[in-house]
Amino acid sequence: MPEENQQERTETATPKRREEARKKGQVTKSIEINTAVILFVTFIFIYFYKDYFIDKSLYYGRVVFENIGTIYITTDNISGYVSIVLLKVMVLLAPIMAVMLGIGLLINFGQVGVYFTVEPLLPKWNKINPLAGFKRIFASKRSLVELVKGFTKIIIVGYIGYSAVSGVVHDYIILMDKEIYHIFLFIANATFSVGLKIAIALILLSIFDYLFQRYEYERNIKMTKFEVREELKQMEGDPLIKARIRSIQRDMARRRMMSEVPEADVVVTNPTLIAVALKYDTKTMSAPTVVAKGARLIAENIKKIALENDIPIVENKPLAQALYKSCEVGDEVPEQFFQAVAEILAYVYRLKRKRVA
């Protein structure tokens, strides 16, 4: 643990660390992109929806004023009238709300994909600590960026709003002579113009915000060299333990190989550095097979076992080297060595017949 605490986080996060961060709700996400794109698409939709909205609003208003003399408000029926008004308003605003909701979901999906976790909702006592809270607010780079971003948004929105209103302020006077439909249409067009400019400015601002959020995310999930090594051990096992397991496996394979030497027909040697034990059974094998091989100490052990079991040892340096390099234990002798191996086996069989005689 001391080693981990002393190291700096300089290593790029591994896929496992990224997945763990994602499960905790830590993802690259910019709220500014959501707000800006929702505003942009909503104002575009309102531009094409405004005629229907104005017509319906004027229709409902005309119905109310035409029947104003027959409407009697009492404590018994006021809730019914309010329900009707709210229902009409909801019907008018429902398409706009649906567009905003749909765009919001699409933007979130585009930024983080589909993933559900309750980790960010769980209470964390360190966030309730007032001292830690003041430190996050006044001493962190993120807080400074958020402060600058907030002031920038206020300046941009204020400037665009002031420019748009000051540009059409004289046109408001002539609205007194216009019909209600044209007044609503003028207000809708002015609102669309201001809203679209603000949305475009916020989109440009949100691009920089997203880049900053991504930089902060990558910085926060960086790992120390110690953490990378520990994760590697967890995923692939401790290198020391793996090396020990491989050593044990080699020893077991070597013992199995040595147990096959007494069954060999001949051992071909280098003569001192290499030994290859061959076996050939005409009934079960299509070609001679390497049952054991080794160099230096293993070669000496193979020859020792061969002598103890009266297995012929034949010195053939080129063949021993070729078989050692081209064959693994259990492999059949390659076809290009058949002639040389056949001559050795024939010699061995003649020796055995002489001994029997």
N, C-alpha and C positions, 0 to 999 in steps of 0.2 A: 503493500500500500504506500509506503514512503516514496518508492520509486515512481509510482503512478502520479502522486501529488506534485512531485518536483518537475515532472516533464511538461513541456508545452504541447498544446494541441496543434500539431503541424501536419498531421496525416489526413489525406482525403478520406471521408467516411466510406466504409465498406457497404456492400448491398445489405448485409445483415443489420448494421447500425441504421441504415436508412429505413428498413422495414420496421425496426423497433420504434424509431421516431415517428413513423407514419401511424403506428398503432396508438401512440400517445397523442395523436392529433397534430403533430408538428409537421407541417407541410408548407411549401412555398405558395403563399396566397396573398393577393393584394385586394383589400376591400375597395380601394379606389377604382380598380378596374371594374368591379361589379357596379359601383355607383355610376361611373361615367358611361358605361355601355348601356345600362338600364335607362339612364336619362336620354341618351342619344336615340335608342330604338323607340322609346316611349314617345318622344317628341315627333319622330318620323311618323309613327302610327297616328298620333293626334292630328297631324297635318292632313292625312287622308280621311280621318274619322270626324273631323270638325264639322263638316256640313250636316252629317246625320245627327251629331250631338246637338248642334244649334237648332236644327229643325224640331227634334224631339223636345228640347227644353222649351222652345217657344210654344209648341203644341200643348205641353202640360201647363205652362203658364196661362195660355189662352183659355184652356178648359177651366182653370181655377177662377179666373176673372169673369168669365161668362156665367159661371154658376155661383159667384160670391154671395148673391142674394139668397140663395137657397141653402147655404151651408150654415148650420147652427152648431157652434162648438159648445159642448157640455162636458162635465166630468165623466159622463158615461161613454161618450163616443170619441173623445179626444185621442184615446189610444189607437182607435181604428184609423183615424185620419193620419196620425203620425206613422203608423205601420204602412199605409198606402204610399205616403211620401217617401219613406225610407226605401220601400221596395222599388219605386220608380227610379230613385237615385242610384240604387245598387244595380239595377238593370242597365242604366246608362254608363256607369263606371266599370261594370263587370269586364267588358272587353279590354279596357286599359289595364285593369288589375291583372287580368289573365296574361297579357303580354309581358307585364313587368315580372310576374312570377315565373313565366316560362324562360325569359331571358336570364333572370337571376339563376335559375337551375342550370341552364346551359353554360353560363360563364363559370359557375362553381365546378361543374363537371369538367369543363375544359382545363381548369387550373389544377384540380386535385384528383379528378376521376371519381369513381363510385367507391366510397369506403365509409362504413359506419363504425363509430367508436364513441363510447361514453367517457373515455379517459379525461378529456378537457373539462367535463362537467363535474368530476369528482372534486371534493374540497381539498385544498392544499393549505396547510396551516402556515407555511412560510409566506403565502400571499396575503394572509390576514395580519401578519406582523407589521405594525406601523412603521418601524424603522426601515425594514426591508422595502416597504412601499415607497417611502420618501427617497430611498436610494435609487429605486428603479425610475422614479419620476425625474429626479434632478441630476443624477450622476450617470445615466446610461446614454449611449449614442442613439438608441432608438427613440428615446424621449425627445432628444434634441431634433432629430429628423422629423418626428411627428409635429413638434412645435413649428418648425420652419414650414412644413407642408401645410399646416393649418393656416398660418398667416398668408402663405402663397395662394391658397384657395380663396381666402377672403378678399385678397387684393384682386385676383382674376375675376371672381364673380362680381365684385363691386364695380370694377372698371367696365366690364362688359355690360352690366345692367345700367350703369350711368350713361354709357355711350349710346346704348339702344334707346333708352327713354329720352335722353336729350335730343336725339335725332328725330323723334316723332312727336315731341311735346307740343309743337304748334298744331299738329293734326288733331289733337284732342278737342280743340275748340270747335272745329266744324262738326264734331260728332253730335252736337246738340240739334243739328238740322237733319240728322240721318235717322233712318228707321232702325228699330231694335235689332233686326237681323244683321244689318250692316255694322252696327255698333259691336255686336258679339263677334262678327267676322273679323273686324279690325283688331279687337282685343286678342282673338285667337291667333291671328297672323303675327301680331307683335310678340305674343308669348312664345310662339313657335320660333321666331327669329332669335329672340334672346336665349331661349332654352337650348337651341341647337348650337349656338356659338359657345355657350357655357359648357355644354356636353363635349364639344370637340376639344376645348381647352383642357377640360378635366381628363379626357382620354390621353392627351399628350403628357399631362402630369402623371397619370397613372402608369404610363410606361416606365418612367423613372422610378416610381414607387415600387413597381414589380421587380425591377432590376436590383433595387436596394433590398427588398424582402428576400430575394434569392441569395444575394450576397450574405445577408444576416443568417439565413437558414444554413447555408454551406459552412459558415464560420462556427455556428453553434453546434453543429453535429460533427465537427472535426474530432479526430481521435489522437491520443498520444501513441508513441511507438509501443509503449507497454500494453495499452489496450488492444492494439492490433495483434501483438504477439499472443495475448491471452485469448482473444477471439479465435485466432488460428488454432490454438491448442484445443479449444472447446469443439471446434468444427472438425478438425483432422486428428486430434489427439496430441499428446505431449511428444515432441520429437525424440526425447530420450527413451520413452516407453516404446515408441514405434521402432526405434533402432534395436532395442532389446528383443522385441517380438520377432523382428526380421532375423536377428542372430539366432534365436531359438529355432525358428523355422529352417534356417540354413543347416543348423546342427542336426535336426530331425531328418532333413532330406539327405544329408551326407551319410547318416547312419543307415538309412534305408538303402542308399546306393551301395554302401560297403557290404551290406548283407547279401547283395546280388553277385558280388565278386566270386564267391565259391562256386556259383553255378555257371560261370563263364567258361568258354572253350579256350580262349587265348587272351593274353595281355600284350598289346603292342606298345613298345616304349621308345623313348627319345635318344638315349637310353636312361638319362638320370632326371631330366626335368619334367617329362610328360609320360603319362601312362593311360591307355585306353583299353578297357576290357570289352571283348566281343563275345557274343553268344549266337549260335545258329542251330535251329531245330528244323530239319527239313519237313516235319509233319505239321508244325504250327506257324512257321515263319516263312514269308516270301523272300526275305533277304536277311543277312546278318544284322544284328542289332547291338547298339552300344548300351551296355548295362551299367557301366561306370566309367568315369574319366576324372582326371585331376592333374594338377601341376605341383611340383616341389613336394611339400610334406604329404599332401594327399596322394600324389603319385607314389611316394615311398610306401605309404600305408597299403595302397592297392597291390603293389608288388609283394609286400610282406604277406598279405592275406593269400595271394596267389601261390607263393612258395609254401605256405602252411597247408594249402589244400591241393598241392601238386598240380597247379594250373600252369601250362607252358607259358614262358615269357619270351617273346620274340622282339629283337631290336630291329626297328625299321624307322629311322628318323623322319624321312619325308612323309610316310603314311601316317605316323603317329601325330605329326604336326597338322596334317591336312584333316584327319578325323577329329582332332581336338577342336579345331577352329570351325569346322562346318557342321558338326553334329552335337546335339544335346542328348542327355541321358534318356533312353527310351526311343531315340530315333533309329530308323533303318539306315544302313550305310548307303550313301549316294551311289548312283549307277556308275559314275566315272571311277569309283574305287573298287568295283566288283572284282576285276582281274587280280589286283594286288592282294585283296583280302582272301580271294579264293586260293591263291597260291599259298598263303600263310596257313589257311585252314587245312589244305591238303597236306602240308608239311606236318601240322599238328596231328592229323588223323593217322599219318604214317608212324609218327612217334608212339601214339597210343597202341597201334596194332603190334608194333615191335615189343612194347612193354607187356602186352597180353600174351604174346608168343613166348 
